[in-house]
Amino acid sequence: AAGYYGNSTTNSFATCDGLCPRGSYCPKGSAQPIACPAGTLMPNEGAISEDSCILCPPGSYNPSPGNSKRTCTSCPAGQYSEDLGMSSCSDCGAGGYCPDAGAASRLVFRMCPAGYFLPTTGHSSVDDCIPCRPGTFSLERGATSVDACMLCPEGTANPKAGQTDCEPCVEGSKANSTGQLTCDACSIGTYSS
């Protein structure tokens, strides 16, 4: 009978050897239980077809066949799953992060702020964003490369990491090259306005 399995030639009952176990299904005539596929679960006994296996909802996954739990595993922070029946979660993209576990959409993606970049995927915190080094700045949100960090132009300087601009040199100081951390004082007998 559907929902039961058995491989004995001496069975005389419709129930065969036993009720199909959790995590599996048993179509009519099954000699052995068939594991529900990855991306699904079956918390009850007696399932009769693969259609009986419950698809993992968005925001969760199940990597292994034969899941007998009552729930699928939530995607960890830094990942998401948008579809039903996923066997794995997708990493959030480069240039930002996904802070919450169980994300069911890439819409939870948050870009790194201007002045920062993040070249790799699967991150869960703004703290993972890498600041542009001192002497550089970036106006780009969600930057995926250090190439977004530009050198401070001549006449400006920036002593801090993760900045969105460079400060102009004040009167009596100069920055004759790009990427300076500080402005240099003018030499005795010279000036800068």
C-alpha positions, 0 to 999 in steps of 0.5 A: 500500500502507498505509505508503506514499504517492504521487500519480504516475499512472505508479507500477507498484510497490506501494511507490508514491513512498516510505515514509511519513516520520516524524511522519506516517501513510499509509493505503492509497491516500494521495497525500500523508503525513498529519501525526500530530496535535498531542499525538502523535509518530511516530518511525518511518517507514511508519506506516499509520494515525492509530492508529499515532501514539503519544500523549504520556504524562502529564507531557509534550505536543506542540504541533505536528502531525507530531512525528518526535521519539522523545519528547514535550516535558516540561511545564515546572515550574509546569505539568502534564498529566494525560492522554495525548495533550496538545498543551499543559500546564495551569498550576498554580493560583493560591495555590501552585506546582509545582516539578518539570518533567514533572509528570503530576498536579496533586497536585504542587501546593504551597500558599504558606505562611501569611503569603503569597499568590499571585494568578496561575497557572503558578508553579514556586517558593515564592519566587514567593509574595508576603509579606503586608506589614508591619503585617499577617498571614495564617493562610491557606495557599494564599491567592490574594489580598492580601485574606487579609492582615489588619491587626494588631489594636489593641494589637499590631504586626508589623514584618516581611513574611510573618508569621502573627501580630502581637506584643502590645505590651509594658508601657509601649507601645501600638498605638492603631490597626490595622496598626501596624509597631511599638508606640509608647512611652507618653508621659511621665506615662502607662502601659500594662499 
